[in-house]
Amino acid sequence: MGNRLASATSPYLLQHADNPVDWWEWGPEAFAEARRRDVPVLLSVGYAACHWCHVMAHESFEDQATADYLNAHYVSVKVDREERPDVDAVYMQATVATTGHGGWPMTCVLDHDGRPFFAGTYFPDQPRHGQPSFTQLLQAITDAWNDRREDVGTTAENIAAHIASNAVLEGSAPLDREVLDAAAGKVSREFDDVNAGFGGSPKFPPSMLVEFQLRHGGATDLAQAVATLERMARGGIYDQLGGGFARYSVDARWVVPHFEKMLYDNALLLSAYTSWFAVTGDPLARRIAEETGAFLVDELGTPQGGFSSALDADSEGAEGTYYVWTPAQLVEVLGADDGAWAASLLTVTEQGTFEHGSSVLQLLADPDDTDRWASVRQRLLAARARRERPAEDDKVVAAWNGLAVSGLARAAGVLEKPELLGAAVRAGTLLWDLHLADGRLRRVSRDGVVGKHAGVLEDYGCVADGFLALVEATGDDVWLERSGVLLEVALTQFADGDGGFHDTADDAETLIARPRDPSDNASPSGHSAVTHALLRYAALTGSGRHRDAAEAALATVRPLAERAPRFAGWSLAAAESAVDGPLEVVVVTEPGDPDGAALAARARRRLGAVVLVVSPEQARTSQIPLLHGRDLVEGRAAAYVCRGMVCERPVTDVGSLFV
């Protein structure tokens, strides 16, 4: 690796540091070098926990002959998609447009203006299935660059024009109850009646979609959401020993995961399981929510108070070895009797459900002896701890930490787990103290040092919403002020005139297109994240400006909600709250009052509502507009239920709340 990446802090950029490719960071210097040498730019985009990124690095970039060819005929640029989601988004559009699919590693070849004229994902080092090897592709692209430059320019121009055309949003009519009902119906028809979830394999956790279903609240919605959450919780995608969810299941039955564990998945699923418990009181929902919260704090927590991005899938040179077991390994750790019992309970077979006769642990039914299971689980965890642990990508991503703050703060109230709130406050404090520089968010930090890359829309939306969750959880108005700072930047520097938002600020680095995508993927789009924050801020403050901005943002998503609601789950969940008010609930109670605690518990289990639980003194001294004029009623704890700051008569009896 050339010394141009020596100052990088991204674990992905520093991976395979001994490979002989002369890598450059993304920036004008790389393109200036390409112009000077009159060669194209090879762009490689990936992330630290990406299995196929490791494979391609080992097969091609560590090969001296391949590296020599790249160094002679290309300027090679390496980008961490988690640090630069804007670069990733623009060139992923090119990849999907030219190949019909996307993924990582993403490999694009660019002209001197950054326009792609070739795009793909993983390329093997040897020809396979009639497809050329990576080196053969490089040679063919070099020939085209040298001998058919006019054709290269035409292709680059056409792809760039296609990318630019995708930035137009067309919606203007409200995203109303009729649209929500139709979207719920369309989602339900795409449900997997056999295995739960949506789609075939690979199958991803539909956390935002089940949140919409739970909020929509129809019988079919609830049944499908619960079935999906239960199948995931009992399947191999969930770590039955240590807690936490893997990124996706490679099969349709939730048995074998792709073993990397992402912060954003677990933060969103913490919220989803908390919502399931809030609606039904199901003990499985509570257990998974508690274990997922503990996983975030114990396994992904950083010394500075934030949360790491991911745990890798690989250890000991192969994927999944940290997590899988054979019957013989169970007997070795547990003895014959407990080993056989555990194998039956956890679906560990002689044939195996994974590779080389090993099995991914599943817990398809609750154990009949909980004490025995607790002992077995602890012994297996202790044995697993002696294995090589997967690598940790310890960079702190602002948006994903915002999702974690939201999930932990809400779970702390619903599950009555104050330790989760402490973790949420620490992470929120880190984001404000470290990631905010000159009034603007930075995307990542590592080891307490903030990076140079500017925050994108999802950072502002997710962090602002996390701060607003802390307002609800603590009643501390400092978090309201901080969220207002972030939303002001979103409204003034990311908003477009049609009601939507760009993914980058108006003063961000200029790419071949300004990315703008309201659809959710594995994590919320910046558009949907900001919409949630705008609605919550308006509910707490009564701000018509923020409410109008939220409604305009929802209107721009209406065509997506009508056409492909599975990719608009987070916006649909926000729209459910908007149509419901959102409901604003203030519970005023003396600390330790059991009647107040009962009112608070009931209020916090209302999905989509903005809920504040405060003491009379907090209500009197707070700068939060929703709290003004709220007090005990005849000395008793009271709940105020409002919409748009207009409140019903306060209630003091929990049985009268939401009646």
C-alpha positions as a printed NumPy array, in Angstrom:
array([[  0.   ,   0.   ,   0.   ],
       [  1.244,   3.451,  -0.847],
       [  1.863,   5.92 ,   1.955],
       [ -1.085,   8.059,   0.83 ],
       [ -3.37 ,   6.131,   3.204],
       [ -0.94 ,   6.261,   6.115],
       [ -2.939,   9.007,   7.823],
       [ -6.324,   7.305,   7.343],
       [ -8.275,   6.294,  10.452],
       [-10.881,   4.039,   8.797],
       [-10.302,   0.372,   9.697],
       [-11.368,  -0.55 ,   6.161],
       [ -8.824,   1.728,   4.515],
       [ -6.127,   0.304,   6.768],
       [ -7.057,  -3.344,   6.163],
       [ -4.599,  -5.418,   4.124],
       [ -2.062,  -2.656,   4.64 ],
       [  0.705,  -4.777,   3.192],
       [ -0.869,  -5.206,  -0.243],
       [  1.226,  -3.699,  -3.054],
       [ -1.476,  -1.543,  -4.693],
       [ -0.622,   2.161,  -4.534],
       [ -3.945,   3.304,  -3.057],
       [ -5.161,   6.899,  -2.956],
       [ -7.893,   8.407,  -0.812],
       [-10.894,   9.907,  -2.58 ],
       [-10.234,  13.529,  -3.423],
       [ -9.027,  16.007,  -6.053],
       [ -5.414,  14.879,  -5.695],
       [ -6.256,  11.42 ,  -7.063],
       [ -8.061,  12.855, -10.091],
       [ -5.246,  15.342, -10.697],
       [ -2.799,  12.434, -10.752],
       [ -5.026,  10.549, -13.214],
       [ -5.078,  13.578, -15.521],
       [ -1.324,  14.001, -15.259],
       [ -0.73 ,  10.388, -16.259],
       [ -3.755,  10.217, -18.593],
       [ -5.085,   7.044, -16.973],
       [ -8.554,   6.205, -15.597],
       [ -9.442,   6.01 , -11.919],
       [-10.275,   2.634, -10.408],
       [-12.681,   3.13 ,  -7.5  ],
       [-13.014,   0.325,  -4.932],
       [-15.75 ,   0.844,  -2.322],
       [-16.301,  -1.471,   0.64 ],
       [-16.406,  -1.625,   4.421],
       [-14.507,  -3.355,   7.186],
       [-16.958,  -6.194,   7.878],
       [-17.469,  -7.026,   4.19 ],
       [-16.553, -10.675,   3.553],
       [-16.21 , -10.403,  -0.223],
       [-14.115,  -7.257,   0.183],
       [-11.606,  -9.391,   2.084],
       [-11.775, -12.095,  -0.579],
       [-11.113,  -9.706,  -3.457],
       [ -8.314,  -8.012,  -1.504],
       [ -6.64 , -11.374,  -0.917],
       [ -7.136, -12.698,  -4.445],
       [ -6.322,  -9.584,  -6.46 ],
       [ -4.963,  -6.621,  -4.531],
       [ -2.404,  -8.714,  -2.658],
       [ -1.232, -10.298,  -5.909],
       [  1.957,  -8.578,  -7.065],
       [  1.27 ,  -8.934, -10.806],
       [ -2.247,  -7.506, -10.476],
       [ -0.989,  -4.676,  -8.295],
       [  1.783,  -3.866, -10.757],
       [ -0.754,  -3.635, -13.577],
       [ -3.041,  -1.396, -11.533],
       [ -0.184,   0.858, -10.493],
       [  0.958,   1.228, -14.09 ],
       [ -2.406,   1.778, -15.793],
       [ -4.76 ,   3.24 , -13.152],
       [ -4.972,   5.558, -10.197],
       [ -6.55 ,   3.299,  -7.564],
       [ -8.866,   4.919,  -5.013],
       [-10.195,   3.132,  -1.942],
       [-13.338,   4.376,  -0.172],
       [-14.999,   3.233,   3.049],
       [-18.715,   3.395,   2.238],
       [-19.522,   3.95 ,   5.91 ],
       [-17.371,   7.094,   5.981],
       [-18.476,   8.35 ,   2.566],
       [-22.085,   7.232,   2.   ],
       [-22.456,  10.023,  -0.564],
       [-19.739,   8.578,  -2.811],
       [-21.153,   5.103,  -2.278],
       [-24.7  ,   6.206,  -3.158],
       [-23.753,   7.937,  -6.406],
       [-21.646,   5.112,  -7.785],
       [-23.991,   2.395,  -6.54 ],
       [-26.616,   3.951,  -8.806],
       [-24.206,   3.512, -11.696],
       [-23.492,  -0.074, -10.696],
       [-27.161,  -1.017, -10.449],
       [-27.975,   0.803, -13.7  ],
       [-25.284,  -1.04 , -15.668],
       [-25.43 ,  -4.504, -14.053],
       [-28.939,  -4.792, -12.591],
       [-27.651,  -5.417,  -9.081],
       [-25.43 ,  -3.885,  -6.424],
       [-23.249,  -4.947,  -3.545],
       [-19.772,  -4.708,  -2.103],
       [-17.006,  -4.58 ,  -2.947],
       [-18.147,  -2.116,  -5.571],
       [-15.699,  -1.635,  -8.415],
       [-16.094,   1.32 , -10.794],
       [-13.805,   2.823, -13.395],
       [-14.072,   6.602, -13.778],
       [-12.907,   9.246, -16.211],
       [-11.082,  12.371, -15.112],
       [-14.363,  14.11 , -14.249],
       [-15.455,  11.287, -11.943],
       [-17.984,   9.896, -14.429],
       [-18.204,   6.076, -14.39 ],
       [-17.949,   4.158, -17.661],
       [-17.631,   0.681, -16.131],
       [-19.114,  -0.699, -12.907],
       [-19.491,  -3.987, -11.088],
       [-19.02 ,  -5.645,  -7.719],
       [-16.735,  -8.589,  -6.888],
       [-14.488,  -9.862,  -9.653],
       [-12.588, -13.155,  -9.171],
       [ -8.906, -13.537,  -9.845],
       [ -9.538, -16.369, -12.306],
       [-12.108, -16.766, -15.117],
       [-15.297, -18.42 , -13.834],
       [-18.505, -19.543, -15.505],
       [-17.517, -17.904, -18.776],
       [-16.735, -14.588, -17.066],
       [-13.317, -12.952, -17.358],
       [-10.921, -12.566, -14.469],
       [-10.278,  -9.22 , -12.803],
       [ -6.955,  -8.836, -14.619],
       [ -8.569,  -9.591, -17.988],
       [-11.197,  -6.936, -17.28 ],
       [ -8.533,  -4.403, -16.371],
       [ -6.685,  -5.078, -19.61 ],
       [ -9.868,  -4.734, -21.69 ],
       [-10.764,  -1.456, -19.97 ],
       [ -7.258,  -0.132, -20.546],
       [ -7.56 ,  -0.971, -24.26 ],
       [-10.902,   0.85 , -24.453],
       [ -9.442,   3.878, -22.668],
       [ -6.464,   4.06 , -25.003],
       [ -8.097,   3.11 , -28.325],
       [-11.804,   4.021, -28.031],
       [-11.78 ,   7.156, -25.871],
       [-14.767,   8.674, -27.675],
       [-16.902,   5.608, -26.889],
       [-15.74 ,   5.755, -23.278],
       [-16.815,   9.405, -23.073],
       [-20.247,   8.657, -24.536],
       [-20.835,   5.846, -22.042],
       [-19.71 ,   8.011, -19.12 ],
       [-21.974,  10.851, -20.253],
       [-25.006,   8.552, -20.517],
       [-24.464,   6.989, -17.1  ],
       [-23.959,  10.392, -15.454],
       [-27.168,  11.678, -17.055],
       [-29.058,   8.643, -15.753],
       [-27.779,   9.232, -12.222],
       [-28.755,  12.903, -12.334],
       [-32.277,  12.06 , -13.517],
       [-32.853,   9.866, -10.474],
       [-32.61 ,  12.873,  -8.131],
       [-36.108,  14.12 ,  -9.024],
       [-38.936,  13.53 ,  -6.524],
       [-42.476,  13.868,  -7.825],
       [-44.885,  13.562,  -4.905],
       [-47.022,  16.471,  -3.751],
       [-50.287,  15.012,  -2.403],
       [-50.479,  14.172,   1.319],
       [-49.46 ,  10.748,   2.58 ],
       [-52.845,  10.183,   4.228],
       [-54.805,   7.34 ,   5.804],
       [-55.955,   6.021,   2.429],
       [-52.37 ,   5.698,   1.223],
       [-51.315,   4.077,   4.5  ],
       [-54.09 ,   1.494,   4.282],
       [-53.194,   0.686,   0.683],
       [-49.501,   0.418,   1.559],
       [-50.247,  -1.931,   4.461],
       [-52.314,  -4.097,   2.15 ],
       [-49.588,  -4.275,  -0.459],
       [-46.975,  -5.122,   2.171],
       [-49.157,  -7.895,   3.587],
       [-49.501,  -9.501,   0.153],
       [-45.703,  -9.743,  -0.115],
       [-45.401, -11.552,   3.232],
       [-43.74 , -14.98 ,   3.324],
       [-46.519, -17.118,   4.801],
       [-44.181, -20.072,   5.322],
       [-41.083, -18.51 ,   6.888],
       [-42.269, -15.   ,   7.816],
       [-40.531, -11.849,   6.707],
       [-40.53 , -10.613,   3.141],
       [-38.892, -11.876,  -0.01 ],
       [-36.757, -14.955,  -0.511],
       [-33.074, -15.404,   0.124],
       [-31.06 , -13.608,   1.241],
       [-33.566, -12.329,   3.788],
       [-32.916,  -9.117,   5.702],
       [-34.472,  -8.06 ,   9.025],
       [-37.401,  -5.772,   8.055],
       [-37.16 ,  -3.702,  11.233],
       [-38.623,  -0.472,   9.848],
       [-41.392,  -2.29 ,   7.995],
       [-42.579,  -4.206,  11.064],
       [-42.56 ,  -0.928,  12.999],
       [-44.984,   0.42 ,  10.389],
       [-47.112,  -2.715,  10.657],
       [-47.237,  -2.483,  14.447],
       [-48.232,   1.182,  14.268],
       [-50.809,   0.59 ,  11.544],
       [-52.332,  -1.908,  13.912],
       [-54.609,  -4.085,  11.799],
       [-55.006,  -7.743,  12.72 ],
       [-53.06 ,  -8.895,   9.659],
       [-50.354,  -6.294,  10.244],
       [-49.898,  -7.375,  13.84 ],
       [-49.879, -11.092,  13.03 ],
       [-47.248, -10.685,  10.301],
       [-45.045,  -8.407,  12.395],
       [-45.139, -10.764,  15.369],
       [-44.484, -13.828,  13.211],
       [-41.466, -12.142,  11.624],
       [-40.012, -10.969,  14.91 ],
       [-40.527, -14.37 ,  16.541],
       [-38.984, -16.334,  13.683],
       [-35.927, -14.089,  13.703],
       [-35.61 , -14.308,  17.49 ],
       [-35.69 , -18.113,  17.431],
       [-33.573, -18.578,  14.307],
       [-29.878, -18.606,  13.558],
       [-29.838, -14.935,  12.598],
       [-30.047, -14.208,  16.34 ],
       [-27.075, -15.089,  18.545],
       [-28.739, -17.444,  21.024],
       [-25.78 , -17.284,  23.406],
       [-24.535, -13.707,  23.355],
       [-27.469, -11.76 ,  21.952],
       [-27.484,  -9.481,  18.939],
       [-28.578, -10.044,  15.35 ],
       [-26.486, -10.854,  12.308],
       [-26.865,  -8.718,   9.211],
       [-29.062, -11.092,   7.201],
       [-29.988, -14.717,   6.627],
       [-28.516, -16.389,   3.557],
       [-31.581, -18.649,   3.392],
       [-35.287, -17.843,   3.52 ],
       [-35.817, -19.664,   6.842],
       [-33.644, -17.453,   9.091],
       [-31.308, -20.413,   9.793],
       [-27.842, -19.503,   8.485],
       [-26.792, -15.879,   8.798],
       [-24.118, -13.786,   7.225],
       [-22.462, -13.509,  10.609],
       [-21.376,  -9.865,  10.76 ],
       [-23.284,  -7.853,  13.367],
       [-24.033,  -4.252,  12.443],
       [-24.813,  -1.476,  14.898],
       [-27.65 ,  -0.071,  12.807],
       [-29.425,  -3.439,  12.557],
       [-29.282,  -4.041,  16.279],
       [-30.325,  -0.498,  17.16 ],
       [-33.367,  -0.733,  14.87 ],
       [-34.245,  -4.227,  16.061],
       [-33.999,  -3.108,  19.683],
       [-36.704,  -0.579,  18.827],
       [-38.782,  -3.153,  16.946],
       [-38.743,  -5.7  ,  19.784],
       [-39.506,  -2.936,  22.278],
       [-42.529,  -2.038,  20.151],
       [-43.647,  -5.671,  20.004],
       [-43.481,  -5.844,  23.794],
       [-45.27 ,  -2.498,  24.117],
       [-48.173,  -3.76 ,  22.011],
       [-48.518,  -7.315,  23.329],
       [-46.504,  -7.708,  26.541],
       [-44.996, -10.887,  25.089],
       [-42.145, -12.172,  27.321],
       [-40.111, -13.27 ,  24.281],
       [-40.229,  -9.701,  22.98 ],
       [-39.006,  -8.4  ,  26.342],
       [-36.181, -10.936,  26.534],
       [-34.883, -10.195,  23.045],
       [-35.12 ,  -6.441,  23.576],
       [-33.229,  -6.695,  26.866],
       [-30.548,  -8.965,  25.39 ],
       [-30.13 ,  -6.774,  22.313],
       [-29.743,  -3.693,  24.485],
       [-27.146,  -5.521,  26.58 ],
       [-25.33 ,  -6.587,  23.409],
       [-25.099,  -2.986,  22.238],
       [-23.702,  -1.798,  25.557],
       [-21.421,  -4.731,  26.378],
       [-20.141,  -5.764,  22.938],
       [-20.226,  -2.589,  20.846],
       [-19.713,   0.082,  23.507],
       [-16.497,   2.106,  23.167],
       [-14.41 ,   3.568,  26.015],
       [-15.483,   7.066,  24.943],
       [-19.186,   6.259,  25.374],
       [-20.191,   5.647,  21.763],
       [-20.868,   2.449,  19.859],
       [-18.672,   0.646,  17.331],
       [-19.968,   0.083,  13.826],
       [-19.773,  -3.691,  13.564],
       [-18.351,  -7.056,  14.496],
       [-16.846,  -8.925,  11.543],
       [-18.219, -12.217,  10.24 ],
       [-14.827, -13.932,  10.088],
       [-12.466, -15.284,  12.678],
       [ -9.713, -17.884,  12.471],
       [ -9.678, -17.259,   8.727],
       [-13.243, -18.338,   8.012],
       [-16.76 , -17.034,   8.342],
       [-18.878, -18.044,  11.34 ],
       [-16.327, -20.15 ,  13.228],
       [-16.873, -18.126,  16.403],
       [-20.587, -18.933,  16.476],
       [-21.131, -22.5  ,  15.187],
       [-21.005, -25.843,  17.002],
       [-20.921, -29.59 ,  16.39 ],
       [-22.525, -32.183,  18.691],
       [-19.043, -33.324,  19.717],
       [-18.048, -29.792,  20.717],
       [-21.158, -29.465,  22.867],
       [-20.367, -32.74 ,  24.636],
       [-16.766, -31.654,  25.145],
       [-17.886, -28.489,  26.947],
       [-21.051, -29.729,  28.681],
       [-20.618, -33.451,  29.185],
       [-22.658, -36.216,  27.589],
       [-26.057, -35.546,  29.16 ],
       [-26.119, -31.755,  28.915],
       [-24.401, -31.918,  25.522],
       [-27.112, -34.131,  24.064],
       [-29.841, -32.   ,  25.677],
       [-28.317, -28.812,  24.274],
       [-27.914, -30.333,  20.804],
       [-31.615, -31.18 ,  20.731],
       [-32.654, -27.806,  22.124],
       [-30.411, -25.786,  19.789],
       [-30.864, -27.887,  16.607],
       [-27.241, -28.984,  16.43 ],
       [-27.163, -32.096,  14.237],
       [-24.567, -34.553,  12.981],
       [-25.224, -33.368,   9.417],
       [-25.007, -29.731,  10.448],
       [-26.89 , -26.71 ,   9.229],
       [-23.754, -24.791,   8.229],
       [-20.388, -25.943,   6.857],
       [-18.205, -28.965,   7.688],
       [-20.883, -30.583,   9.848],
       [-21.278, -27.583,  12.147],
       [-24.593, -25.964,  13.053],
       [-25.833, -22.473,  13.74 ],
       [-27.622, -22.369,  17.091],
       [-31.407, -21.99 ,  16.97 ],
       [-33.853, -21.898,  19.862],
       [-37.064, -22.938,  18.153],
       [-38.913, -23.489,  21.448],
       [-38.387, -22.265,  24.984],
       [-36.441, -24.749,  27.14 ],
       [-38.456, -26.895,  29.539],
       [-35.826, -26.366,  32.238],
       [-34.827, -22.712,  32.452],
       [-32.231, -23.255,  35.178],
       [-30.532, -25.953,  33.125],
       [-30.561, -23.693,  30.053],
       [-29.04 , -20.833,  32.029],
       [-26.199, -23.106,  33.15 ],
       [-25.663, -24.5  ,  29.645],
       [-25.685, -21.042,  28.109],
       [-23.106, -19.688,  30.54 ],
       [-20.762, -22.633,  30.015],
       [-21.035, -22.351,  26.233],
       [-20.402, -18.615,  26.407],
       [-17.307, -19.218,  28.508],
       [-16.045, -21.797,  26.024],
       [-16.807, -19.505,  23.083],
       [-14.865, -16.687,  24.733],
       [-11.738, -18.837,  24.36 ],
       [-12.179, -18.839,  20.573],
       [-10.753, -16.076,  18.405],
       [-13.248, -13.223,  18.544],
       [-14.298, -11.575,  15.265],
       [-12.62 ,  -8.258,  14.554],
       [-14.417,  -5.103,  15.613],
       [-14.837,  -2.072,  13.384],
       [-14.528,   0.459,  16.177],
       [-15.259,   3.648,  14.282],
       [-18.229,   5.58 ,  15.655],
       [-20.716,   6.557,  12.922],
       [-22.928,   9.482,  13.928],
       [-26.152,   8.273,  12.291],
       [-25.93 ,   4.747,  13.653],
       [-25.11 ,   6.014,  17.116],
       [-28.183,   8.233,  16.849],
       [-30.265,   5.127,  16.115],
       [-28.712,   3.425,  19.151],
       [-29.5  ,   6.415,  21.362],
       [-33.14 ,   6.342,  20.205],
       [-33.502,   2.602,  20.726],
       [-31.826,   2.534,  24.129],
       [-33.67 ,   5.579,  25.466],
       [-37.049,   4.183,  24.45 ],
       [-36.295,   0.67 ,  25.683],
       [-35.161,   2.1  ,  29.026],
       [-38.619,   3.556,  29.604],
       [-40.762,   0.751,  28.206],
       [-38.724,  -2.063,  29.801],
       [-37.897,  -0.05 ,  32.955],
       [-34.152,  -0.546,  32.459],
       [-32.439,   2.659,  33.643],
       [-28.977,   1.343,  32.782],
       [-29.928,   1.524,  29.104],
       [-30.776,   5.198,  29.513],
       [-27.364,   5.85 ,  31.03 ],
       [-25.724,   4.334,  27.936],
       [-27.953,   6.44 ,  25.67 ],
       [-27.033,   9.658,  27.492],
       [-23.318,   8.861,  27.29 ],
       [-23.531,   8.266,  23.55 ],
       [-25.603,  11.399,  23.015],
       [-23.054,  13.418,  24.958],
       [-20.208,  12.039,  22.845],
       [-22.029,  12.939,  19.634],
       [-22.57 ,  16.518,  20.795],
       [-19.152,  17.071,  22.372],
       [-17.004,  15.324,  19.763],
       [-18.882,  15.077,  16.468],
       [-20.157,  18.662,  16.342],
       [-17.517,  21.014,  14.934],
       [-18.343,  24.64 ,  14.102],
       [-22.038,  23.869,  14.296],
       [-21.841,  20.993,  11.801],
       [-21.821,  17.255,  12.349],
       [-18.856,  15.112,  11.38 ],
       [-19.648,  11.637,  10.124],
       [-17.232,   9.447,  12.103],
       [-14.824,   9.351,  15.001],
       [-12.407,   6.741,  16.264],
       [-10.593,   6.433,  19.583],
       [-11.997,   9.787,  20.646],
       [-10.69 ,  11.627,  17.566],
       [-13.268,  13.04 ,  15.164],
       [-12.783,  12.435,  11.444],
       [-12.723,  14.966,   8.634],
       [-15.746,  13.802,   6.647],
       [-18.877,  15.933,   6.824],
       [-22.104,  14.518,   8.144],
       [-24.789,  13.631,   5.613],
       [-28.551,  13.915,   5.949],
       [-28.958,  10.612,   7.791],
       [-26.489,  11.814,  10.422],
       [-28.528,  14.943,  11.107],
       [-31.84 ,  13.073,  11.097],
       [-30.81 ,  10.1  ,  13.236],
       [-28.806,  12.135,  15.754],
       [-31.548,  14.783,  16.078],
       [-34.118,  12.042,  16.629],
       [-31.84 ,  10.407,  19.194],
       [-31.542,  13.704,  21.059],
       [-35.348,  14.036,  21.012],
       [-35.656,  10.523,  22.446],
       [-33.442,  11.754,  25.277],
       [-35.789,  14.701,  25.797],
       [-38.633,  12.242,  26.305],
       [-36.6  ,   9.896,  28.475],
       [-35.064,  12.533,  30.765],
       [-37.195,  15.678,  30.493],
       [-33.924,  17.61 ,  30.099],
       [-34.52 ,  20.517,  27.729],
       [-30.828,  20.725,  26.763],
       [-31.462,  17.869,  24.335],
       [-34.318,  19.806,  22.748],
       [-32.008,  22.742,  22.152],
       [-29.358,  20.486,  20.64 ],
       [-31.812,  18.748,  18.328],
       [-33.041,  22.144,  17.176],
       [-29.49 ,  23.086,  16.141],
       [-29.194,  19.984,  13.958],
       [-32.64 ,  20.354,  12.412],
       [-31.911,  23.964,  11.522],
       [-28.925,  22.783,   9.479],
       [-31.087,  20.129,   7.818],
       [-33.777,  22.661,   6.9  ],
       [-31.427,  25.341,   5.601],
       [-28.657,  23.339,   3.932],
       [-30.157,  20.002,   2.891],
       [-33.737,  20.887,   1.947],
       [-34.866,  21.292,  -1.636],
       [-37.665,  23.574,  -2.72 ],
       [-40.059,  20.708,  -3.491],
       [-40.367,  19.52 ,   0.119],
       [-37.704,  16.847,  -0.08 ],
       [-34.097,  16.731,   1.039],
       [-30.743,  16.099,  -0.551],
       [-28.433,  13.626,   1.131],
       [-25.558,  16.125,   1.178],
       [-25.423,  19.755,   2.249],
       [-25.43 ,  22.584,  -0.275],
       [-21.798,  23.316,   0.555],
       [-20.592,  19.698,   0.439],
       [-18.037,  18.363,  -2.015],
       [-19.461,  18.37 ,  -5.54 ],
       [-19.893,  14.909,  -7.046],
       [-21.213,  14.068, -10.514],
       [-24.703,  14.214,  -8.974],
       [-26.039,  15.429,  -5.647],
       [-27.399,  12.237,  -4.082],
       [-31.029,  12.19 ,  -3.07 ],
       [-32.797,   8.963,  -2.175],
       [-35.845,   8.78 ,   0.123],
       [-36.019,   4.976,   0.081],
       [-34.943,   2.987,   3.117],
       [-32.376,   0.261,   2.805],
       [-30.809,  -1.619,   5.721],
       [-31.024,   1.612,   7.705],
       [-33.369,   4.593,   7.398],
       [-32.842,   7.014,   4.554],
       [-31.793,  10.48 ,   5.605],
       [-35.145,  11.686,   4.298],
       [-37.197,   9.401,   6.551],
       [-34.91 ,   9.955,   9.558],
       [-35.267,  13.735,   9.306],
       [-39.028,  13.371,   8.912],
       [-39.282,  11.504,  12.222],
       [-37.182,  14.142,  13.962],
       [-39.199,  17.038,  12.497],
       [-42.48 ,  15.489,  13.672],
       [-41.165,  14.827,  17.165],
       [-39.67 ,  18.304,  17.471],
       [-42.955,  19.882,  16.341],
       [-44.868,  17.828,  18.904],
       [-42.604,  18.97 ,  21.732],
       [-42.473,  22.629,  20.712],
       [-45.613,  23.359,  18.728],
       [-43.458,  24.612,  15.843],
       [-45.577,  24.965,  12.729],
       [-42.462,  25.342,  10.591],
       [-41.164,  21.916,  11.579],
       [-44.59 ,  20.314,  11.232],
       [-45.039,  21.786,   7.748],
       [-41.591,  20.561,   6.73 ],
       [-42.415,  17.04 ,   7.946],
       [-45.707,  16.951,   6.036],
       [-44.031,  18.23 ,   2.873],
       [-41.334,  15.564,   3.202],
       [-43.968,  12.859,   3.585],
       [-45.799,  14.122,   0.519],
       [-42.698,  13.691,  -1.639],
       [-42.526,  10.027,  -0.574],
       [-46.121,   9.244,  -1.537],
       [-45.23 ,   7.811,  -4.996],
       [-42.665,   5.488,  -3.381],
       [-45.185,   4.444,  -0.713],
       [-47.728,   3.614,  -3.408],
       [-45.294,   1.837,  -5.727],
       [-42.888,   0.029,  -3.359],
       [-43.956,   0.397,   0.288],
       [-41.402,  -2.158,   1.475],
       [-38.736,   0.472,   0.763],
       [-40.603,   3.245,   2.564],
       [-41.196,   1.568,   5.923],
       [-39.667,   4.308,   8.078],
       [-41.518,   7.089,   6.249],
       [-44.738,   5.08 ,   6.571],
       [-44.145,   4.691,  10.303],
       [-43.663,   8.464,  10.534],
       [-46.844,   9.02 ,   8.552],
       [-48.769,   6.808,  10.991],
       [-47.639,   9.097,  13.797],
       [-48.5  ,  12.193,  11.779],
       [-52.012,  10.973,  10.986],
       [-52.468,  10.145,  14.685],
       [-51.399,  13.66 ,  15.667],
       [-48.792,  12.614,  16.694],
       [-50.235,  11.992,  20.113],
       [-48.511,  14.05 ,  22.815],
       [-48.651,  12.703,  26.364],
       [-47.313,  14.375,  29.486],
       [-47.356,  12.484,  32.77 ],
       [-46.721,  14.66 ,  35.844],
       [-45.9  ,  12.632,  38.922],
       [-43.899,  12.745,  42.098],
       [-40.958,  10.317,  42.007],
       [-41.9  ,   6.938,  43.467],
       [-45.672,   7.479,  43.154],
       [-47.129,   4.104,  42.063],
       [-50.103,   5.76 ,  40.36 ],
       [-47.752,   7.964,  38.367],
       [-45.616,   4.961,  37.484],
       [-48.69 ,   3.141,  36.185],
       [-49.688,   6.122,  34.042],
       [-46.149,   6.415,  32.715],
       [-45.939,   2.718,  31.841],
       [-49.234,   2.864,  29.963],
       [-48.27 ,   6.042,  28.105],
       [-44.86 ,   4.729,  27.039],
       [-46.435,   1.682,  25.45 ],
       [-48.44 ,   3.807,  23.002],
       [-46.596,   3.47 ,  19.681],
       [-45.77 ,   6.645,  17.82 ],
       [-46.694,   8.923,  20.707],
       [-44.397,  11.6  ,  22.122],
       [-44.291,  10.932,  25.863],
       [-42.766,  12.989,  28.675],
       [-42.767,  11.844,  32.292],
       [-41.703,  14.633,  34.656],
       [-41.968,  15.816,  38.23 ],
       [-44.074,  18.885,  39.073],
       [-40.873,  20.883,  39.582],
       [-39.542,  19.857,  36.16 ],
       [-42.814,  20.876,  34.55 ],
       [-42.711,  24.291,  36.206],
       [-39.091,  25.11 ,  35.345],
       [-38.682,  23.427,  31.96 ],
       [-38.228,  25.338,  28.709],
       [-40.034,  22.568,  26.777],
       [-43.258,  24.146,  25.463],
       [-45.283,  20.929,  25.774],
       [-44.729,  21.014,  29.553],
       [-46.015,  24.528,  30.101],
       [-49.006,  24.586,  32.439],
       [-48.83 ,  20.897,  33.334],
       [-49.109,  19.975,  37.005],
       [-50.547,  17.469,  39.428],
       [-54.333,  17.373,  39.604],
       [-55.569,  17.815,  43.177],
       [-52.237,  16.469,  44.379],
       [-52.457,  13.329,  42.246],
       [-50.33 ,  12.164,  39.327],
       [-51.97 ,  13.167,  36.058],
       [-51.659,  12.38 ,  32.357],
       [-52.315,  15.053,  29.729],
       [-53.183,  13.73 ,  26.256],
       [-52.78 ,  16.319,  23.499],
       [-52.631,  16.771,  19.744],
       [-51.029,  19.893,  18.346],
       [-50.637,  21.249,  21.889],
       [-54.431,  21.079,  22.381],
       [-55.107,  18.788,  25.332],
       [-57.985,  16.736,  26.592],
       [-59.012,  16.872,  30.241],
       [-56.182,  15.331,  32.312],
       [-56.765,  11.879,  33.75 ],
       [-55.514,  10.494,  37.046],
       [-56.724,   6.91 ,  36.645],
       [-54.711,   4.599,  34.387],
       [-57.889,   2.879,  33.249],
       [-59.095,   6.155,  31.718],
       [-55.919,   6.777,  29.693],
       [-56.47 ,   6.377,  25.941],
       [-60.137,   5.448,  26.401]])
